[in-house]
Amino acid sequence: MSVKRTAFERRGFYSLKQLDDVATLKLGKDFLSNAIDLGLKNSLFDVLNHISETAEIKVLVIMNCIEQIGCASYIDFCRQVLETEFDRRSIQRMCNVFDQLILKIVRLNKPVIHSDCDEVIPLFMNLSLACDFRIVATNTIFMKPYFELESLPKGGGAFFLCKMLGYSKAKQLLMSENNISAAEAYEMGIVDQVVPYSKLEETAIQMAED
């Protein structure tokens, strides 16, 4: 029987639980809005350092909250904070936090599994691409709000997609305004498994244990 060994939580930002040699990091529904808080960011990075340095943790599973911000809400969020130069710097800080988080994941000395569902904005898609294995629910849609926002898809997506698909296909995918369904993502090879939403967490944990 698994025994809980470790638990950390920053309510609304993330929670971490460890069961035997599997650590599960759940990103909270307020992850985006809290990402510019230096104290919260450092707390999350301390947790990732703890995972890296703890020999008994063999695998990390990262899960996005089912109440994560959707595409329309993300567009509204960005437009509201871009109204002033100060808020523009806040968006930049948020993107920098994702850049640093993605680098932490890439450099982590453990296999990392990512699971997601529903509408996935590019920041979270790119976080997923940095992981070793990706599992999504059948209702997952990878959205492309950067066209409407006239911005770039931050987070290393072009780098990861070029490695996975080659330059030509990566360019075609990033420059197309069409969103990507779970089935299309699986066919392209940018996700490893598609499961019913009700089986998403169970499947991710089972993969980690395997």
SVG drawing of the C-alpha trace seen along z (x, -y; Angstrom):
<svg xmlns="http://www.w3.org/2000/svg" viewBox="-15 -52 35 54">
<polyline fill="none" stroke="black" stroke-width="0.4" points="0.0,0.0 1.3,-3.5 2.1,-5.8 2.0,-9.5 5.4,-10.8 5.4,-14.5 2.8,-17.2 3.2,-20.9 0.5,-23.3 0.2,-26.9 -3.6,-27.2 -4.7,-28.3 -1.1,-28.0 0.0,-24.4 -0.1,-21.3 2.5,-18.5 1.9,-15.0 4.3,-12.1 3.2,-8.5 6.1,-6.2 8.4,-7.0 5.9,-9.1 5.5,-12.9 2.4,-14.5 2.4,-18.3 -1.0,-19.8 -1.0,-23.4 -3.9,-25.4 -6.7,-27.3 -5.0,-30.6 -1.6,-29.5 -1.4,-32.1 -2.4,-35.1 -0.1,-34.0 2.9,-33.3 4.1,-36.9 4.4,-36.6 8.1,-36.3 7.5,-34.5 5.2,-31.9 7.5,-31.4 10.5,-30.7 8.3,-28.4 7.5,-26.3 11.1,-26.2 12.1,-25.1 9.7,-22.2 11.2,-21.2 14.6,-21.4 13.3,-19.1 12.1,-16.6 15.4,-16.7 17.4,-16.2 15.2,-13.5 16.5,-10.1 13.4,-8.2 11.3,-10.2 11.7,-8.5 9.0,-10.1 7.2,-13.4 3.6,-13.8 2.4,-17.3 -1.3,-17.8 -3.2,-21.0 -6.2,-21.9 -9.5,-21.1 -10.6,-24.7 -7.6,-26.2 -8.1,-29.4 -9.7,-28.8 -8.8,-30.5 -11.4,-33.3 -10.6,-34.0 -6.8,-34.1 -7.4,-36.6 -9.4,-38.8 -6.8,-38.5 -4.0,-39.5 -5.9,-42.4 -6.8,-43.8 -3.3,-43.6 -1.8,-45.1 -3.7,-48.4 -0.9,-49.9 2.9,-49.7 3.1,-48.4 0.8,-45.5 2.7,-44.8 5.7,-44.1 3.5,-41.8 2.8,-39.7 6.5,-39.6 7.2,-38.4 4.6,-35.7 6.1,-34.5 9.6,-34.5 8.3,-32.3 7.0,-29.8 10.4,-30.0 12.2,-29.3 9.8,-26.5 10.2,-24.8 14.0,-24.9 13.7,-23.4 11.6,-20.6 14.0,-20.0 17.0,-19.8 15.2,-17.7 17.0,-14.4 13.7,-12.4 11.2,-11.3 8.3,-13.8 4.8,-13.0 2.3,-15.7 -1.5,-15.4 -4.0,-17.9 -7.6,-18.4 -10.1,-20.8 -8.7,-24.1 -4.9,-24.3 -3.3,-27.6 0.2,-27.7 2.0,-28.4 0.7,-25.1 1.2,-23.3 4.9,-24.3 5.2,-23.2 3.8,-19.8 6.3,-19.6 9.2,-20.0 8.1,-16.8 9.0,-13.2 5.5,-11.8 2.2,-13.6 -1.3,-12.2 -4.4,-14.2 -8.2,-13.7 -10.3,-13.2 -11.9,-16.6 -8.5,-18.4 -8.0,-21.2 -4.7,-23.0 -5.7,-26.6 -3.8,-29.4 -4.8,-32.7 -1.5,-34.3 -3.0,-35.2 -5.8,-37.2 -3.4,-38.8 -0.9,-39.5 1.9,-38.0 4.3,-35.1 3.7,-31.6 6.1,-31.9 7.7,-29.0 10.0,-27.3 7.2,-25.7 9.1,-26.3 12.2,-24.6 10.4,-21.6 8.2,-21.1 11.1,-21.4 12.9,-18.6 9.7,-16.5 8.3,-17.2 11.0,-18.8 11.2,-22.4 8.7,-22.3 5.9,-20.6 6.6,-22.7 6.4,-25.9 3.1,-24.8 1.6,-23.9 2.6,-27.2 1.5,-29.4 -1.9,-27.8 -4.7,-29.4 -6.5,-26.1 -6.7,-24.7 -5.4,-21.1 -7.7,-18.4 -6.5,-15.6 -6.8,-13.1 -4.8,-15.3 -2.1,-15.9 -1.8,-12.1 -1.6,-11.5 1.2,-14.2 3.1,-12.6 3.0,-15.5 1.0,-13.6 1.7,-9.9 -1.8,-8.9 -5.4,-10.0 -7.8,-8.7 -11.3,-9.5 -11.3,-12.4 -12.5,-10.1 -9.4,-8.0 -6.8,-10.9 -5.3,-11.1 -5.5,-7.3 -3.6,-6.7 -0.9,-9.3 -0.3,-7.7 -0.3,-4.2 2.3,-5.3 4.5,-6.8 4.3,-3.6 5.1,-1.4"/>
</svg>
